[in-house]
Amino acid sequence: MQQAALAFVYQTLSALTAASMKLIRIGQNACQQILRKALEAISEKIEDSLNLTNYGWFNPLIEISSLRHAKSHARLFIS
């Protein structure tokens, strides 16, 4: 489970750092350093989160926002 979580985090962070090179003035070396430091910091958090026994999450605002998307004046994505 930890390896899957790390793979997901790596994929997400690498996509964000790749996009940041196109949006701001930042080089490949700086992006690699950010990615490495972020992965080191998050690996401990993933390990801690996998050891939790009592957890839960609920946010109705996400559901409400997705319902509004169908009637909005403009759409961000083709769906």
PDB file of N, CA, C and O in Angstrom:
ATOM      1  N   MET A   1       0.813  -1.193   0.000  1.00  0.00           N
ATOM      2  CA  MET A   1       0.000   0.000   0.000  1.00  0.00           C
ATOM      3  C   MET A   1       0.861   1.264   0.000  1.00  0.00           C
ATOM      4  O   MET A   1       0.537   2.253  -0.657  1.00  0.00           O
ATOM      5  N   GLN A   2       1.961   1.212   0.748  1.00  0.00           N
ATOM      6  CA  GLN A   2       2.838   2.377   0.823  1.00  0.00           C
ATOM      7  C   GLN A   2       3.475   2.667  -0.527  1.00  0.00           C
ATOM      8  O   GLN A   2       3.628   3.831  -0.897  1.00  0.00           O
ATOM      9  N   GLN A   3       3.846   1.640  -1.263  1.00  0.00           N
ATOM     10  CA  GLN A   3       4.449   1.843  -2.572  1.00  0.00           C
ATOM     11  C   GLN A   3       3.467   2.472  -3.552  1.00  0.00           C
ATOM     12  O   GLN A   3       3.854   3.310  -4.366  1.00  0.00           O
ATOM     13  N   ALA A   4       2.203   2.075  -3.480  1.00  0.00           N
ATOM     14  CA  ALA A   4       1.182   2.660  -4.347  1.00  0.00           C
ATOM     15  C   ALA A   4       0.971   4.131  -4.007  1.00  0.00           C
ATOM     16  O   ALA A   4       0.834   4.967  -4.900  1.00  0.00           O
ATOM     17  N   ALA A   5       0.947   4.439  -2.732  1.00  0.00           N
ATOM     18  CA  ALA A   5       0.778   5.831  -2.310  1.00  0.00           C
ATOM     19  C   ALA A   5       1.968   6.675  -2.739  1.00  0.00           C
ATOM     20  O   ALA A   5       1.796   7.806  -3.193  1.00  0.00           O
ATOM     21  N   LEU A   6       3.167   6.136  -2.599  1.00  0.00           N
ATOM     22  CA  LEU A   6       4.363   6.871  -3.043  1.00  0.00           C
ATOM     23  C   LEU A   6       4.366   7.077  -4.555  1.00  0.00           C
ATOM     24  O   LEU A   6       4.775   8.133  -5.036  1.00  0.00           O
ATOM     25  N   ALA A   7       3.916   6.078  -5.301  1.00  0.00           N
ATOM     26  CA  ALA A   7       3.846   6.217  -6.758  1.00  0.00           C
ATOM     27  C   ALA A   7       2.853   7.301  -7.151  1.00  0.00           C
ATOM     28  O   ALA A   7       3.112   8.087  -8.063  1.00  0.00           O
ATOM     29  N   PHE A   8       1.717   7.341  -6.463  1.00  0.00           N
ATOM     30  CA  PHE A   8       0.720   8.367  -6.742  1.00  0.00           C
ATOM     31  C   PHE A   8       1.256   9.758  -6.422  1.00  0.00           C
ATOM     32  O   PHE A   8       1.062  10.697  -7.195  1.00  0.00           O
ATOM     33  N   VAL A   9       1.928   9.887  -5.282  1.00  0.00           N
ATOM     34  CA  VAL A   9       2.500  11.180  -4.891  1.00  0.00           C
ATOM     35  C   VAL A   9       3.574  11.604  -5.880  1.00  0.00           C
ATOM     36  O   VAL A   9       3.634  12.771  -6.267  1.00  0.00           O
ATOM     37  N   TYR A  10       4.419  10.670  -6.291  1.00  0.00           N
ATOM     38  CA  TYR A  10       5.472  11.006  -7.253  1.00  0.00           C
ATOM     39  C   TYR A  10       4.869  11.477  -8.569  1.00  0.00           C
ATOM     40  O   TYR A  10       5.321  12.470  -9.138  1.00  0.00           O
ATOM     41  N   GLN A  11       3.862  10.779  -9.050  1.00  0.00           N
ATOM     42  CA  GLN A  11       3.219  11.149 -10.308  1.00  0.00           C
ATOM     43  C   GLN A  11       2.608  12.545 -10.211  1.00  0.00           C
ATOM     44  O   GLN A  11       2.739  13.350 -11.133  1.00  0.00           O
ATOM     45  N   THR A  12       1.949  12.824  -9.107  1.00  0.00           N
ATOM     46  CA  THR A  12       1.314  14.122  -8.920  1.00  0.00           C
ATOM     47  C   THR A  12       2.345  15.242  -8.823  1.00  0.00           C
ATOM     48  O   THR A  12       2.214  16.275  -9.481  1.00  0.00           O
ATOM     49  N   LEU A  13       3.363  15.034  -8.005  1.00  0.00           N
ATOM     50  CA  LEU A  13       4.378  16.079  -7.827  1.00  0.00           C
ATOM     51  C   LEU A  13       5.212  16.299  -9.079  1.00  0.00           C
ATOM     52  O   LEU A  13       5.571  17.434  -9.389  1.00  0.00           O
ATOM     53  N   SER A  14       5.523  15.236  -9.796  1.00  0.00           N
ATOM     54  CA  SER A  14       6.311  15.408 -11.019  1.00  0.00           C
ATOM     55  C   SER A  14       5.513  16.155 -12.083  1.00  0.00           C
ATOM     56  O   SER A  14       6.086  16.930 -12.849  1.00  0.00           O
ATOM     57  N   ALA A  15       4.206  15.935 -12.141  1.00  0.00           N
ATOM     58  CA  ALA A  15       3.369  16.684 -13.086  1.00  0.00           C
ATOM     59  C   ALA A  15       3.321  18.165 -12.710  1.00  0.00           C
ATOM     60  O   ALA A  15       3.365  19.036 -13.578  1.00  0.00           O
ATOM     61  N   LEU A  16       3.230  18.439 -11.409  1.00  0.00           N
ATOM     62  CA  LEU A  16       3.203  19.837 -10.966  1.00  0.00           C
ATOM     63  C   LEU A  16       4.531  20.541 -11.222  1.00  0.00           C
ATOM     64  O   LEU A  16       4.551  21.698 -11.641  1.00  0.00           O
ATOM     65  N   THR A  17       5.633  19.852 -10.973  1.00  0.00           N
ATOM     66  CA  THR A  17       6.929  20.492 -11.218  1.00  0.00           C
ATOM     67  C   THR A  17       7.177  20.664 -12.712  1.00  0.00           C
ATOM     68  O   THR A  17       7.789  21.650 -13.122  1.00  0.00           O
ATOM     69  N   ALA A  18       6.715  19.730 -13.530  1.00  0.00           N
ATOM     70  CA  ALA A  18       6.864  19.887 -14.984  1.00  0.00           C
ATOM     71  C   ALA A  18       6.042  21.075 -15.475  1.00  0.00           C
ATOM     72  O   ALA A  18       6.487  21.817 -16.351  1.00  0.00           O
ATOM     73  N   ALA A  19       4.856  21.257 -14.921  1.00  0.00           N
ATOM     74  CA  ALA A  19       4.031  22.398 -15.307  1.00  0.00           C
ATOM     75  C   ALA A  19       4.635  23.705 -14.813  1.00  0.00           C
ATOM     76  O   ALA A  19       4.499  24.739 -15.467  1.00  0.00           O
ATOM     77  N   SER A  20       5.298  23.666 -13.666  1.00  0.00           N
ATOM     78  CA  SER A  20       5.880  24.897 -13.129  1.00  0.00           C
ATOM     79  C   SER A  20       7.002  25.430 -14.009  1.00  0.00           C
ATOM     80  O   SER A  20       7.234  26.639 -14.044  1.00  0.00           O
ATOM     81  N   MET A  21       7.698  24.553 -14.719  1.00  0.00           N
ATOM     82  CA  MET A  21       8.755  25.025 -15.622  1.00  0.00           C
ATOM     83  C   MET A  21       8.169  25.835 -16.769  1.00  0.00           C
ATOM     84  O   MET A  21       8.837  26.711 -17.317  1.00  0.00           O
ATOM     85  N   LYS A  22       6.927  25.547 -17.132  1.00  0.00           N
ATOM     86  CA  LYS A  22       6.283  26.280 -18.221  1.00  0.00           C
ATOM     87  C   LYS A  22       5.624  27.561 -17.741  1.00  0.00           C
ATOM     88  O   LYS A  22       5.421  28.490 -18.522  1.00  0.00           O
ATOM     89  N   LEU A  23       5.289  27.615 -16.454  1.00  0.00           N
ATOM     90  CA  LEU A  23       4.555  28.769 -15.934  1.00  0.00           C
ATOM     91  C   LEU A  23       5.447  29.828 -15.301  1.00  0.00           C
ATOM     92  O   LEU A  23       5.146  31.019 -15.382  1.00  0.00           O
ATOM     93  N   ILE A  24       6.533  29.409 -14.674  1.00  0.00           N
ATOM     94  CA  ILE A  24       7.420  30.363 -14.008  1.00  0.00           C
ATOM     95  C   ILE A  24       8.859  30.101 -14.451  1.00  0.00           C
ATOM     96  O   ILE A  24       9.154  29.097 -15.100  1.00  0.00           O
ATOM     97  N   ARG A  25       9.715  30.995 -14.098  1.00  0.00           N
ATOM     98  CA  ARG A  25      11.135  30.830 -14.438  1.00  0.00           C
ATOM     99  C   ARG A  25      11.803  29.932 -13.408  1.00  0.00           C
ATOM    100  O   ARG A  25      12.260  30.393 -12.362  1.00  0.00           O
ATOM    101  N   ILE A  26      11.852  28.668 -13.716  1.00  0.00           N
ATOM    102  CA  ILE A  26      12.490  27.695 -12.838  1.00  0.00           C
ATOM    103  C   ILE A  26      13.110  26.633 -13.730  1.00  0.00           C
ATOM    104  O   ILE A  26      12.511  26.222 -14.723  1.00  0.00           O
ATOM    105  N   GLY A  27      14.285  26.200 -13.383  1.00  0.00           N
ATOM    106  CA  GLY A  27      14.998  25.237 -14.204  1.00  0.00           C
ATOM    107  C   GLY A  27      14.733  23.797 -13.801  1.00  0.00           C
ATOM    108  O   GLY A  27      14.065  23.519 -12.804  1.00  0.00           O
ATOM    109  N   GLN A  28      15.273  22.893 -14.603  1.00  0.00           N
ATOM    110  CA  GLN A  28      15.087  21.466 -14.353  1.00  0.00           C
ATOM    111  C   GLN A  28      15.754  21.031 -13.054  1.00  0.00           C
ATOM    112  O   GLN A  28      15.201  20.222 -12.309  1.00  0.00           O
ATOM    113  N   ASN A  29      16.938  21.565 -12.785  1.00  0.00           N
ATOM    114  CA  ASN A  29      17.635  21.188 -11.550  1.00  0.00           C
ATOM    115  C   ASN A  29      16.861  21.620 -10.312  1.00  0.00           C
ATOM    116  O   ASN A  29      16.760  20.871  -9.340  1.00  0.00           O
ATOM    117  N   ALA A  30      16.320  22.826 -10.354  1.00  0.00           N
ATOM    118  CA  ALA A  30      15.533  23.312  -9.217  1.00  0.00           C
ATOM    119  C   ALA A  30      14.275  22.462  -9.036  1.00  0.00           C
ATOM    120  O   ALA A  30      13.884  22.172  -7.905  1.00  0.00           O
ATOM    121  N   CYS A  31      13.645  22.067 -10.123  1.00  0.00           N
ATOM    122  CA  CYS A  31      12.455  21.215 -10.035  1.00  0.00           C
ATOM    123  C   CYS A  31      12.810  19.852  -9.448  1.00  0.00           C
ATOM    124  O   CYS A  31      12.040  19.306  -8.658  1.00  0.00           O
ATOM    125  N   GLN A  32      13.944  19.303  -9.815  1.00  0.00           N
ATOM    126  CA  GLN A  32      14.363  18.014  -9.265  1.00  0.00           C
ATOM    127  C   GLN A  32      14.653  18.118  -7.771  1.00  0.00           C
ATOM    128  O   GLN A  32      14.340  17.205  -7.006  1.00  0.00           O
ATOM    129  N   GLN A  33      15.248  19.229  -7.363  1.00  0.00           N
ATOM    130  CA  GLN A  33      15.514  19.426  -5.940  1.00  0.00           C
ATOM    131  C   GLN A  33      14.213  19.548  -5.145  1.00  0.00           C
ATOM    132  O   GLN A  33      14.082  18.979  -4.062  1.00  0.00           O
ATOM    133  N   ILE A  34      13.260  20.292  -5.692  1.00  0.00           N
ATOM    134  CA  ILE A  34      11.954  20.438  -5.036  1.00  0.00           C
ATOM    135  C   ILE A  34      11.264  19.087  -4.941  1.00  0.00           C
ATOM    136  O   ILE A  34      10.706  18.737  -3.901  1.00  0.00           O
ATOM    137  N   LEU A  35      11.305  18.333  -6.027  1.00  0.00           N
ATOM    138  CA  LEU A  35      10.664  17.024  -6.058  1.00  0.00           C
ATOM    139  C   LEU A  35      11.289  16.070  -5.046  1.00  0.00           C
ATOM    140  O   LEU A  35      10.579  15.361  -4.334  1.00  0.00           O
ATOM    141  N   ARG A  36      12.619  16.055  -4.986  1.00  0.00           N
ATOM    142  CA  ARG A  36      13.310  15.173  -4.044  1.00  0.00           C
ATOM    143  C   ARG A  36      12.995  15.536  -2.589  1.00  0.00           C
ATOM    144  O   ARG A  36      12.712  14.657  -1.775  1.00  0.00           O
ATOM    145  N   LYS A  37      13.044  16.829  -2.266  1.00  0.00           N
ATOM    146  CA  LYS A  37      12.752  17.258  -0.897  1.00  0.00           C
ATOM    147  C   LYS A  37      11.299  16.974  -0.526  1.00  0.00           C
ATOM    148  O   LYS A  37      11.010  16.564   0.598  1.00  0.00           O
ATOM    149  N   ALA A  38      10.394  17.191  -1.465  1.00  0.00           N
ATOM    150  CA  ALA A  38       8.979  16.930  -1.186  1.00  0.00           C
ATOM    151  C   ALA A  38       8.729  15.446  -0.971  1.00  0.00           C
ATOM    152  O   ALA A  38       7.960  15.073  -0.085  1.00  0.00           O
ATOM    153  N   LEU A  39       9.364  14.596  -1.765  1.00  0.00           N
ATOM    154  CA  LEU A  39       9.180  13.157  -1.608  1.00  0.00           C
ATOM    155  C   LEU A  39       9.761  12.655  -0.289  1.00  0.00           C
ATOM    156  O   LEU A  39       9.194  11.756   0.333  1.00  0.00           O
ATOM    157  N   GLU A  40      10.879  13.223   0.141  1.00  0.00           N
ATOM    158  CA  GLU A  40      11.446  12.846   1.435  1.00  0.00           C
ATOM    159  C   GLU A  40      10.502  13.231   2.567  1.00  0.00           C
ATOM    160  O   GLU A  40      10.315  12.468   3.514  1.00  0.00           O
ATOM    161  N   ALA A  41       9.914  14.410   2.467  1.00  0.00           N
ATOM    162  CA  ALA A  41       9.023  14.888   3.527  1.00  0.00           C
ATOM    163  C   ALA A  41       7.708  14.109   3.538  1.00  0.00           C
ATOM    164  O   ALA A  41       7.169  13.816   4.605  1.00  0.00           O
ATOM    165  N   ILE A  42       7.201  13.779   2.375  1.00  0.00           N
ATOM    166  CA  ILE A  42       5.887  13.135   2.315  1.00  0.00           C
ATOM    167  C   ILE A  42       5.959  11.646   2.627  1.00  0.00           C
ATOM    168  O   ILE A  42       4.957  11.063   3.041  1.00  0.00           O
ATOM    169  N   SER A  43       7.102  11.022   2.442  1.00  0.00           N
ATOM    170  CA  SER A  43       7.186   9.583   2.699  1.00  0.00           C
ATOM    171  C   SER A  43       6.917   9.256   4.164  1.00  0.00           C
ATOM    172  O   SER A  43       6.294   8.239   4.469  1.00  0.00           O
ATOM    173  N   GLU A  44       7.383  10.110   5.070  1.00  0.00           N
ATOM    174  CA  GLU A  44       7.098   9.917   6.492  1.00  0.00           C
ATOM    175  C   GLU A  44       5.606  10.098   6.772  1.00  0.00           C
ATOM    176  O   GLU A  44       5.027   9.358   7.567  1.00  0.00           O
ATOM    177  N   LYS A  45       4.994  11.069   6.126  1.00  0.00           N
ATOM    178  CA  LYS A  45       3.565  11.327   6.334  1.00  0.00           C
ATOM    179  C   LYS A  45       2.725  10.166   5.809  1.00  0.00           C
ATOM    180  O   LYS A  45       1.719   9.805   6.419  1.00  0.00           O
ATOM    181  N   ILE A  46       3.129   9.580   4.685  1.00  0.00           N
ATOM    182  CA  ILE A  46       2.397   8.435   4.139  1.00  0.00           C
ATOM    183  C   ILE A  46       2.480   7.261   5.094  1.00  0.00           C
ATOM    184  O   ILE A  46       1.484   6.586   5.351  1.00  0.00           O
ATOM    185  N   GLU A  47       3.662   7.023   5.613  1.00  0.00           N
ATOM    186  CA  GLU A  47       3.843   5.919   6.553  1.00  0.00           C
ATOM    187  C   GLU A  47       2.975   6.119   7.799  1.00  0.00           C
ATOM    188  O   GLU A  47       2.366   5.170   8.292  1.00  0.00           O
ATOM    189  N   ASP A  48       2.921   7.348   8.304  1.00  0.00           N
ATOM    190  CA  ASP A  48       2.083   7.645   9.468  1.00  0.00           C
ATOM    191  C   ASP A  48       0.599   7.466   9.144  1.00  0.00           C
ATOM    192  O   ASP A  48      -0.156   6.941   9.962  1.00  0.00           O
ATOM    193  N   SER A  49       0.186   7.893   7.966  1.00  0.00           N
ATOM    194  CA  SER A  49      -1.231   7.810   7.614  1.00  0.00           C
ATOM    195  C   SER A  49      -1.685   6.379   7.418  1.00  0.00           C
ATOM    196  O   SER A  49      -2.848   6.064   7.669  1.00  0.00           O
ATOM    197  N   LEU A  50      -0.797   5.506   6.977  1.00  0.00           N
ATOM    198  CA  LEU A  50      -1.176   4.108   6.784  1.00  0.00           C
ATOM    199  C   LEU A  50      -1.332   3.367   8.110  1.00  0.00           C
ATOM    200  O   LEU A  50      -1.947   2.301   8.154  1.00  0.00           O
ATOM    201  N   ASN A  51      -0.785   3.916   9.182  1.00  0.00           N
ATOM    202  CA  ASN A  51      -0.897   3.290  10.494  1.00  0.00           C
ATOM    203  C   ASN A  51      -2.096   3.789  11.296  1.00  0.00           C
ATOM    204  O   ASN A  51      -2.308   3.344  12.425  1.00  0.00           O
ATOM    205  N   LEU A  52      -2.877   4.700  10.735  1.00  0.00           N
ATOM    206  CA  LEU A  52      -4.059   5.206  11.436  1.00  0.00           C
ATOM    207  C   LEU A  52      -5.134   4.137  11.503  1.00  0.00           C
ATOM    208  O   LEU A  52      -5.309   3.358  10.565  1.00  0.00           O
ATOM    209  N   THR A  53      -5.844   4.104  12.604  1.00  0.00           N
ATOM    210  CA  THR A  53      -6.950   3.160  12.742  1.00  0.00           C
ATOM    211  C   THR A  53      -8.297   3.866  12.799  1.00  0.00           C
ATOM    212  O   THR A  53      -9.316   3.271  12.449  1.00  0.00           O
ATOM    213  N   ASN A  54      -8.323   5.105  13.227  1.00  0.00           N
ATOM    214  CA  ASN A  54      -9.564   5.851  13.338  1.00  0.00           C
ATOM    215  C   ASN A  54      -9.475   7.077  12.440  1.00  0.00           C
ATOM    216  O   ASN A  54      -8.815   8.056  12.791  1.00  0.00           O
ATOM    217  N   TYR A  55     -10.120   7.034  11.309  1.00  0.00           N
ATOM    218  CA  TYR A  55     -10.063   8.152  10.392  1.00  0.00           C
ATOM    219  C   TYR A  55     -11.386   8.280   9.645  1.00  0.00           C
ATOM    220  O   TYR A  55     -12.179   7.341   9.586  1.00  0.00           O
ATOM    221  N   GLY A  56     -11.596   9.425   9.095  1.00  0.00           N
ATOM    222  CA  GLY A  56     -12.803   9.678   8.325  1.00  0.00           C
ATOM    223  C   GLY A  56     -12.731  11.050   7.688  1.00  0.00           C
ATOM    224  O   GLY A  56     -11.947  11.903   8.104  1.00  0.00           O
ATOM    225  N   TRP A  57     -13.554  11.251   6.678  1.00  0.00           N
ATOM    226  CA  TRP A  57     -13.539  12.525   5.976  1.00  0.00           C
ATOM    227  C   TRP A  57     -14.865  12.699   5.270  1.00  0.00           C
ATOM    228  O   TRP A  57     -15.385  11.765   4.661  1.00  0.00           O
ATOM    229  N   PHE A  58     -15.409  13.900   5.355  1.00  0.00           N
ATOM    230  CA  PHE A  58     -16.651  14.197   4.674  1.00  0.00           C
ATOM    231  C   PHE A  58     -16.675  15.671   4.359  1.00  0.00           C
ATOM    232  O   PHE A  58     -16.443  16.502   5.237  1.00  0.00           O
ATOM    233  N   ASN A  59     -16.954  16.003   3.118  1.00  0.00           N
ATOM    234  CA  ASN A  59     -17.045  17.391   2.708  1.00  0.00           C
ATOM    235  C   ASN A  59     -18.169  17.516   1.681  1.00  0.00           C
ATOM    236  O   ASN A  59     -17.961  17.188   0.513  1.00  0.00           O
ATOM    237  N   PRO A  60     -19.341  17.977   2.077  1.00  0.00           N
ATOM    238  CA  PRO A  60     -20.453  18.066   1.129  1.00  0.00           C
ATOM    239  C   PRO A  60     -20.269  19.150   0.075  1.00  0.00           C
ATOM    240  O   PRO A  60     -20.967  19.137  -0.939  1.00  0.00           O
ATOM    241  N   LEU A  61     -19.351  20.087   0.286  1.00  0.00           N
ATOM    242  CA  LEU A  61     -19.164  21.156  -0.689  1.00  0.00           C
ATOM    243  C   LEU A  61     -18.657  20.637  -2.030  1.00  0.00           C
ATOM    244  O   LEU A  61     -18.973  21.211  -3.072  1.00  0.00           O
ATOM    245  N   ILE A  62     -17.883  19.569  -2.020  1.00  0.00           N
ATOM    246  CA  ILE A  62     -17.405  18.990  -3.276  1.00  0.00           C
ATOM    247  C   ILE A  62     -18.583  18.435  -4.070  1.00  0.00           C
ATOM    248  O   ILE A  62     -18.662  18.626  -5.283  1.00  0.00           O
ATOM    249  N   GLU A  63     -19.478  17.763  -3.402  1.00  0.00           N
ATOM    250  CA  GLU A  63     -20.658  17.213  -4.073  1.00  0.00           C
ATOM    251  C   GLU A  63     -21.553  18.326  -4.607  1.00  0.00           C
ATOM    252  O   GLU A  63     -22.067  18.228  -5.721  1.00  0.00           O
ATOM    253  N   ILE A  64     -21.739  19.370  -3.831  1.00  0.00           N
ATOM    254  CA  ILE A  64     -22.568  20.501  -4.254  1.00  0.00           C
ATOM    255  C   ILE A  64     -21.950  21.181  -5.472  1.00  0.00           C
ATOM    256  O   ILE A  64     -22.663  21.538  -6.410  1.00  0.00           O
ATOM    257  N   SER A  65     -20.644  21.361  -5.466  1.00  0.00           N
ATOM    258  CA  SER A  65     -19.963  21.981  -6.600  1.00  0.00           C
ATOM    259  C   SER A  65     -20.095  21.143  -7.861  1.00  0.00           C
ATOM    260  O   SER A  65     -20.276  21.688  -8.950  1.00  0.00           O
ATOM    261  N   SER A  66     -20.008  19.835  -7.730  1.00  0.00           N
ATOM    262  CA  SER A  66     -20.133  18.985  -8.908  1.00  0.00           C
ATOM    263  C   SER A  66     -21.558  19.011  -9.448  1.00  0.00           C
ATOM    264  O   SER A  66     -21.754  18.862 -10.655  1.00  0.00           O
ATOM    265  N   LEU A  67     -22.549  19.195  -8.597  1.00  0.00           N
ATOM    266  CA  LEU A  67     -23.919  19.315  -9.070  1.00  0.00           C
ATOM    267  C   LEU A  67     -24.149  20.634  -9.805  1.00  0.00           C
ATOM    268  O   LEU A  67     -24.923  20.673 -10.762  1.00  0.00           O
ATOM    269  N   ARG A  68     -23.505  21.693  -9.386  1.00  0.00           N
ATOM    270  CA  ARG A  68     -23.638  22.994 -10.047  1.00  0.00           C
ATOM    271  C   ARG A  68     -22.994  22.997 -11.425  1.00  0.00           C
ATOM    272  O   ARG A  68     -23.378  23.795 -12.281  1.00  0.00           O
ATOM    273  N   HIS A  69     -22.039  22.136 -11.653  1.00  0.00           N
ATOM    274  CA  HIS A  69     -21.316  22.104 -12.924  1.00  0.00           C
ATOM    275  C   HIS A  69     -22.259  21.846 -14.100  1.00  0.00           C
ATOM    276  O   HIS A  69     -22.058  22.398 -15.182  1.00  0.00           O
ATOM    277  N   ALA A  70     -23.264  21.031 -13.905  1.00  0.00           N
ATOM    278  CA  ALA A  70     -24.175  20.682 -14.999  1.00  0.00           C
ATOM    279  C   ALA A  70     -24.988  21.882 -15.473  1.00  0.00           C
ATOM    280  O   ALA A  70     -25.393  21.931 -16.635  1.00  0.00           O
ATOM    281  N   LYS A  71     -25.230  22.845 -14.594  1.00  0.00           N
ATOM    282  CA  LYS A  71     -26.063  24.010 -14.959  1.00  0.00           C
ATOM    283  C   LYS A  71     -25.267  25.292 -15.071  1.00  0.00           C
ATOM    284  O   LYS A  71     -25.856  26.371 -15.132  1.00  0.00           O
ATOM    285  N   SER A  72     -23.972  25.211 -15.099  1.00  0.00           N
ATOM    286  CA  SER A  72     -23.161  26.435 -15.151  1.00  0.00           C
ATOM    287  C   SER A  72     -23.212  27.042 -16.554  1.00  0.00           C
ATOM    288  O   SER A  72     -23.556  26.363 -17.521  1.00  0.00           O
ATOM    289  N   HIS A  73     -22.865  28.326 -16.652  1.00  0.00           N
ATOM    290  CA  HIS A  73     -22.907  29.028 -17.933  1.00  0.00           C
ATOM    291  C   HIS A  73     -21.759  28.628 -18.839  1.00  0.00           C
ATOM    292  O   HIS A  73     -21.906  28.643 -20.062  1.00  0.00           O
ATOM    293  N   ALA A  74     -20.635  28.275 -18.273  1.00  0.00           N
ATOM    294  CA  ALA A  74     -19.484  27.863 -19.069  1.00  0.00           C
ATOM    295  C   ALA A  74     -18.863  26.645 -18.415  1.00  0.00           C
ATOM    296  O   ALA A  74     -18.853  26.528 -17.190  1.00  0.00           O
ATOM    297  N   ARG A  75     -18.354  25.754 -19.218  1.00  0.00           N
ATOM    298  CA  ARG A  75     -17.737  24.533 -18.704  1.00  0.00           C
ATOM    299  C   ARG A  75     -16.224  24.604 -18.896  1.00  0.00           C
ATOM    300  O   ARG A  75     -15.730  25.134 -19.891  1.00  0.00           O
ATOM    301  N   LEU A  76     -15.524  24.073 -17.944  1.00  0.00           N
ATOM    302  CA  LEU A  76     -14.076  24.045 -18.043  1.00  0.00           C
ATOM    303  C   LEU A  76     -13.589  22.901 -18.904  1.00  0.00           C
ATOM    304  O   LEU A  76     -12.591  23.035 -19.613  1.00  0.00           O
ATOM    305  N   PHE A  77     -14.292  21.764 -18.850  1.00  0.00           N
ATOM    306  CA  PHE A  77     -13.876  20.587 -19.570  1.00  0.00           C
ATOM    307  C   PHE A  77     -15.049  20.029 -20.363  1.00  0.00           C
ATOM    308  O   PHE A  77     -16.208  20.223 -19.994  1.00  0.00           O
ATOM    309  N   ILE A  78     -14.748  19.348 -21.435  1.00  0.00           N
ATOM    310  CA  ILE A  78     -15.784  18.667 -22.198  1.00  0.00           C
ATOM    311  C   ILE A  78     -16.105  17.382 -21.479  1.00  0.00           C
ATOM    312  O   ILE A  78     -15.222  16.557 -21.242  1.00  0.00           O
ATOM    313  N   SER A  79     -17.362  17.208 -21.132  1.00  0.00           N
ATOM    314  CA  SER A  79     -17.729  15.977 -20.415  1.00  0.00           C
ATOM    315  C   SER A  79     -19.011  15.405 -20.976  1.00  0.00           C
ATOM    316  O   SER A  79     -19.484  14.370 -20.505  1.00  0.00           O
TER     317      SER A  79
END
